[in-house]
Amino acid sequence: MLAVVFLFALLVSNLLATFDVAPAKAQIASALLAAPEERREDATVLGYEQDSALVTLKNGSNDLVCLADKPGDDTFSVACYHEDLEPFMARGRELLLQGITGAKRRDIRFDEIKNGELSMSREPRLLYVLTGSGFDTVKGVVTEPYLRYVIYLPFATAESTGLSEGKGSPGAPWLMGAGMAGAHIMINPPK
């Protein structure tokens, strides 16, 4: 009997944990903060339902897709990116659901791009990532915000871009993953 009570309590606590999802309006407002102000109104926003399923919260009319903060952790992170990056991002989310993380997740996606199994634009495509310690829904602001920029440029090298492959001065662009399918230019503004 004690085991049944324990299992029931565990099940209830797990179900309650899935309901810690911000309202759609707050998810949309916070996700759009990663986008340039003049592009926010027409951006598509993906966010989470009470069961943590990812859904479209707002249909947009431009080429920008914004992703709301994922519920269930202590961090705040939203992103906006060019719609051509959605297959790459969706595949990353799919692999995470399968428990595949880190270098293995990266390598799978990069191999799939290289082999033509995963779509990835060969033209530069921008990703905006806004992180912070939280989001104040009343004020509509991110606590301790930090916005960084990533420009995906598959197979780019130092020679093809003229960029350093190492972190330079704060605010200076640099190339990460040179020569790889997921090569990208990082721009980390000073904190």
C-alpha positions as CSV (number, residue, x, y, z in Angstrom):
1,M,0.0,0.0,0.0
2,L,2.8,2.4,0.9
3,A,4.4,1.7,-2.5
4,V,1.1,2.6,-4.3
5,V,0.9,5.9,-2.4
6,F,4.5,6.7,-3.2
7,L,4.0,6.0,-6.9
8,F,0.8,8.1,-7.0
9,A,2.6,11.0,-5.2
10,L,5.5,10.7,-7.7
11,L,3.1,10.7,-10.7
12,V,1.2,13.7,-9.4
13,S,4.4,15.7,-8.7
14,N,5.6,14.9,-12.3
15,L,2.3,16.0,-13.8
16,L,2.4,19.2,-11.8
17,A,5.9,19.9,-13.0
18,T,4.7,19.9,-16.6
19,F,2.3,22.8,-15.8
20,D,5.1,25.3,-15.1
21,V,4.7,26.9,-18.5
22,A,4.4,30.7,-18.9
23,P,1.2,32.0,-20.6
24,A,1.4,32.3,-24.4
25,K,1.3,36.1,-24.2
26,A,4.4,36.2,-21.9
27,Q,6.2,33.6,-24.1
28,I,5.6,35.7,-27.2
29,A,6.6,38.9,-25.6
30,S,9.9,37.5,-24.2
31,A,10.8,35.6,-27.3
32,L,10.4,38.7,-29.5
33,L,12.9,40.6,-27.4
34,A,15.7,38.7,-29.1
35,A,14.7,40.1,-32.5
36,P,15.6,43.5,-33.9
37,E,12.8,45.8,-32.8
38,E,11.6,46.6,-36.4
39,R,11.2,42.9,-37.2
40,R,9.3,41.8,-34.1
41,E,5.8,42.4,-35.2
42,D,5.9,40.1,-38.2
43,A,8.0,37.3,-36.7
44,T,6.7,33.8,-36.1
45,V,6.9,32.6,-32.5
46,L,7.3,29.0,-31.3
47,G,6.5,28.3,-27.7
48,Y,5.3,25.7,-25.3
49,E,2.0,24.3,-24.2
50,Q,1.2,23.0,-20.7
51,D,2.4,19.5,-21.7
52,S,5.7,21.1,-22.9
53,A,4.9,20.4,-26.5
54,L,6.4,22.9,-28.9
55,V,3.7,24.7,-30.9
56,T,3.3,27.9,-33.0
57,L,2.1,30.6,-30.7
58,K,2.1,33.3,-33.3
59,N,2.1,33.1,-37.1
60,G,4.3,35.7,-38.7
61,S,4.7,37.1,-42.2
62,N,8.5,37.7,-42.4
63,D,11.4,35.3,-42.5
64,L,12.1,35.4,-38.7
65,V,11.3,32.6,-36.3
66,C,11.5,33.2,-32.6
67,L,11.8,30.5,-29.9
68,A,10.4,31.0,-26.5
69,D,12.2,30.1,-23.3
70,K,12.0,26.4,-22.6
71,P,10.2,25.7,-19.3
72,G,11.6,23.6,-16.6
73,D,15.0,25.0,-15.9
74,D,16.5,28.0,-14.0
75,T,17.9,29.7,-17.0
76,F,16.3,32.2,-19.4
77,S,17.2,31.9,-23.1
78,V,15.2,32.9,-26.2
79,A,16.3,33.0,-29.8
80,C,15.3,34.4,-33.1
81,Y,16.7,33.1,-36.4
82,H,16.1,33.1,-40.2
83,E,13.5,30.6,-41.2
84,D,16.1,28.8,-43.4
85,L,17.7,27.7,-40.1
86,E,14.5,26.0,-38.8
87,P,15.3,22.5,-40.2
88,F,18.7,22.7,-38.4
89,M,17.1,23.9,-35.2
90,A,14.2,21.4,-35.3
91,R,16.7,18.6,-35.8
92,G,18.6,19.8,-32.8
93,R,15.5,19.7,-30.7
94,E,14.6,16.3,-32.0
95,L,18.0,14.9,-31.0
96,L,17.7,16.5,-27.5
97,L,14.3,14.7,-27.1
98,Q,16.2,11.5,-27.9
99,G,18.7,12.3,-25.2
100,I,21.5,13.1,-27.6
101,T,23.5,16.2,-26.5
102,G,26.9,17.9,-26.8
103,A,29.4,17.0,-29.4
104,K,27.4,13.9,-30.5
105,R,24.4,16.1,-31.3
106,R,26.6,18.6,-33.1
107,D,28.3,15.9,-35.2
108,I,25.1,14.2,-36.2
109,R,23.7,17.5,-37.6
110,F,26.9,18.5,-39.2
111,D,27.2,15.1,-40.9
112,E,23.6,15.2,-42.1
113,I,24.2,18.7,-43.6
114,K,27.4,17.5,-45.3
115,N,25.6,14.4,-46.7
116,G,22.6,16.5,-47.9
117,E,20.2,14.8,-45.5
118,L,19.6,18.0,-43.6
119,S,18.8,21.3,-45.2
120,M,21.1,24.2,-44.4
121,S,21.4,27.4,-46.4
122,R,24.9,28.0,-47.9
123,E,24.1,31.8,-47.6
124,P,24.7,33.6,-44.3
125,R,21.8,33.2,-41.9
126,L,21.6,35.1,-38.6
127,L,20.6,33.8,-35.1
128,Y,20.0,36.2,-32.2
129,V,20.3,34.7,-28.7
130,L,19.1,36.6,-25.7
131,T,19.9,35.1,-22.3
132,G,19.4,36.4,-18.7
133,S,18.7,35.3,-15.2
134,G,14.9,35.7,-15.7
135,F,12.0,37.5,-17.3
136,D,9.8,40.0,-15.4
137,T,6.4,39.5,-16.9
138,V,5.0,42.6,-15.3
139,K,7.6,44.9,-16.7
140,G,8.2,42.9,-19.8
141,V,12.0,42.9,-19.4
142,V,14.8,40.4,-19.1
143,T,16.7,40.4,-15.9
144,E,20.5,40.7,-16.5
145,P,20.1,40.5,-20.4
146,Y,22.9,39.5,-22.7
147,L,22.3,39.5,-26.5
148,R,24.8,37.7,-28.8
149,Y,24.8,37.2,-32.5
150,V,25.6,34.1,-34.6
151,I,25.9,34.2,-38.3
152,Y,25.8,30.7,-39.8
153,L,28.0,30.3,-42.8
154,P,28.5,26.6,-43.5
155,F,32.0,25.5,-44.4
156,A,33.5,29.0,-43.9
157,T,37.2,29.2,-43.0
158,A,39.5,31.9,-41.8
159,E,40.8,32.2,-45.3
160,S,37.3,32.6,-46.9
161,T,36.1,35.2,-44.4
162,G,39.3,36.9,-43.1
163,L,38.2,36.2,-39.5
164,S,40.1,34.9,-36.6
165,E,39.3,31.4,-35.4
166,G,39.8,32.4,-31.8
167,K,37.9,34.7,-29.5
168,G,39.2,38.1,-29.9
169,S,38.3,41.3,-28.1
170,P,34.8,41.6,-26.7
171,G,32.5,42.7,-29.4
172,A,34.8,41.5,-32.2
173,P,33.6,38.8,-34.6
174,W,35.3,35.5,-34.8
175,L,34.8,32.2,-36.6
176,M,33.7,29.1,-34.7
177,G,33.7,25.6,-36.2
178,A,35.8,26.7,-39.2
179,G,35.5,24.4,-42.2
180,M,32.5,22.5,-40.7
181,A,28.9,22.3,-41.9
182,G,27.9,24.4,-38.9
183,A,30.6,27.0,-39.2
184,H,29.4,30.4,-37.8
185,I,30.6,33.8,-37.0
186,M,30.2,34.7,-33.3
187,I,29.7,38.3,-32.1
188,N,29.7,38.5,-28.3
189,P,29.1,42.1,-27.2
190,P,30.9,43.2,-24.1
191,K,29.0,42.4,-20.9
